[in-house]
Amino acid sequence: MHTKTMEGLTGASMNMKLLNTPFRVYKDAERRGDTAVMERAMGYVCEFADKAENYQKKAEEGMKEEREEAREKAKTEQENAIQKRKEEREEQEKRIAESRNEDSVCSNESGKATLDGKTDSVQTGADDGISAEETADAIKIERVIYTKTGEASKPESGTILSVSI
């Protein structure tokens, strides 16, 4: 709770309680018919009522400041959460891009080796009896996956690779 709010609430409460005493004196003086005491007691009542009203305004100002601070805090938390999500998304996209690069490098390297062999034979005029379809099948079969350390590892036969995002 904000300091102004606490001060305003306690001040208004105390002045309303203090207002009861001169008001009781006023009622007692009214029963007796003592107008001088009545006027003096009513002066105190008005004074305490004014103080209570001022403290009430102070409490309202404090609550307004609290609301503004709460809004700003919520806004900054929301901005931080958005920034954090953006960073996580970028990191995830990098990981996906790296995994795609690994997959494309794997197929490209084995494809290049197979195609280089085919290209050499085509250039020399020797066909070796291998059709283009068989070469494409050889590219698909000879997949190699490279680890982060750069070593080639072949997947076990019959395993299905999947990338979950």
N, C-alpha and C positions, 0 to 999 in steps of 0.2 A: 504494500500500500504506500502511496506517495505521502511525503511528509506534510505537504499542504493539506491533503485530504484528512489525515489523522488530526492535525491541529485544528482544522475547521470543525470537524465532527465533535471532538472533545470540548472545544470552546463553546460551541452552540449548546451542547448538552449541559455543561456546567452553568452557563448563564440562564438557561431555562429553569434549572433547579434553584439557582439563586433568586430568580424572579418570584418564586413561591413565598419567600419570607416577607418581602415588603408588601406583597399582595395580601397576605394574611393580616399584616399590621393595618393595611388600608381598610379591610373588612371590619376589623375590631374597632378602629377609630370611627368608622361609619355608624356602627351600632351605638357608640357612645355619643356621636354627634360632634366630634372634634375635627373641624375642617382643616386646621393647620397641620395636624398629623396626617390627615388624609392626603393633602396636597404634597407634603414631603414624601410620603410613601409612594404616591403615584409617580413622582419624579424618579424615584429609584426603580420602579417597575418599568418605566419607559426607557431608562438608561440601560437596564439589563436586557430588555427586549431589543434595543438597537444593537447592543453588542452581540447578541445571539444571531441577529440578522446578518451582521458583518461576517461573523464566523461561518455562517451558512454559505455566504457568497464565496468565502475563501475555500470552503470544502468543495463547492461546485467547480471552481477554477482548478483545484487539485485533481478532481476526477476527470476534467476535460484534458488536462495535461497527461494523465495516466492513459486515457484512451488513445491520444495521439502517439504516445510512446509505444503502446501495444501495437498500434497499426504499423508503425515504422519497424518494430521488431519483427512482426509477422512478414512484412514486405522483404526485409533483409534475409530472413530465414528462407522465404520462398525463392529469392534470387540465388541464394547459396545452393538450395536444392536443385534448381534448374542448372546452375553451373556444374554441379557435381554430376548430374545426369548427362550433360553434354560431354564431360570428360570421360565418363564411363562408356558412352556411345562411341567416342573417337577411339578409345582404347580397344573396344570390341571390333570396330571396323579395321583397325590396324592388324589385330589378330586374324581376322577373316582374310584380309589382303595377304598377309604372310602365308596363311595356309593355302590360299589360291596360288600364290607365287610358287610355293613348294610343289603343288600339284602340277602346275604348268611347266615348271623346270623339270620335274620328273618325266613327264610325257615328252617334253621337247628334247631332252638329252637322249632318251632312248630312241625317239623318233629320228633325231638327227643321225644317230649312229646307223640305224637301219637304212635311212634314206641316203646317207653318204655312201654306204655299200652299194646300194642300187644305182645311184648316180654314177659311181665309178664304173660299174658294169655296163651301164647304158652308154657311157662315153667311150668305152673301149669297144663297144659293139657286141660284147658277150651278154647273152640274155640269161643264161643259167636256167632257163625254163621257169622262172618265178614271175607270176603275174602281179599286177598292181594290187589286186584284192588280197592276195596272200601277204604282201608287204604290209598292207594296212592292218591285217589281222595280227601280224607279228608285232606291229607297233602297240596294239591294244593289249597283247598278251604280256609283253615285256615291260611292265610298269615297275618303276623304282621310286622309292620315297626316300628323300634325304632328311636326315635329322638336323637339329640345330647345330651340331658339331660339324656337319658337312659329310658325314659318313652315309653311304648308300645302304638302305636296308630294303629287302624285298618282302612284300606282304606274303603271308602264308597262303597257299593255294586254297581256294574255297572261301576265303574270308571276304566279306563285303565291307568296303570302307564307306563311311557316311560322315558328313560334317553337319553338326547341329549348331544352329545359330541362336 
